[in-house]
Amino acid sequence: MSIIVRKPTEAEKNDMASKSVWGCGVSEFNWHYDSEETALITEGEVEVSYDGGNVSIVAGDYVVFPKGLSCVWKVTKPIKKHYVFK
């Protein structure tokens, strides 16, 4: 189980613009995904640690968090994302 991080297509950017928005300040917390989440990061930076390793996510990234993933989010710059759960 791994986190997918890549740059979004124009179609994905347009689609995600209408999705829910979430943000938080510099912090660290545990998280578990009961459903797959797709997110477009619009601001900030975060380091996500999980059994498969660590991944750095920054503004402009398109991310897929798999269902069943347990991880630790370490937000190093206030973050904002558009997201959808499947």
C-alpha positions, 0 to 999 in steps of 0.5 A, spaced: 500 500 500 503 506 497 501 513 497 501 516 489 504 523 488 504 526 482 502 533 478 495 533 476 492 534 469 488 540 467 482 536 467 484 533 474 485 541 476 478 543 473 475 537 477 478 538 483 476 545 484 469 544 485 471 539 491 471 540 498 476 544 501 480 542 508 486 546 511 490 546 517 496 550 520 503 547 522 502 540 526 503 533 527 497 528 527 495 520 526 490 519 521 487 513 518 483 512 511 477 508 511 476 510 504 480 512 498 482 519 498 484 523 492 486 530 493 489 536 490 494 540 494 493 548 493 498 551 499 503 548 504 507 542 505 507 536 509 511 530 510 507 523 511 510 517 514 507 510 513 509 503 513 511 503 506 516 509 507 515 517 507 513 522 502 513 529 501 507 533 499 507 540 496 503 545 493 501 543 486 501 535 488 495 531 486 495 525 491 491 518 492 491 516 499 489 508 499 483 505 503 486 502 509 492 507 510 494 509 517 499 514 517 502 520 521 501 527 518 507 532 519 505 539 516 511 543 516 507 549 512 500 551 513 496 546 508 490 547 504 487 541 499 481 540 495 479 533 496 474 527 495 473 520 498 471 514 494 
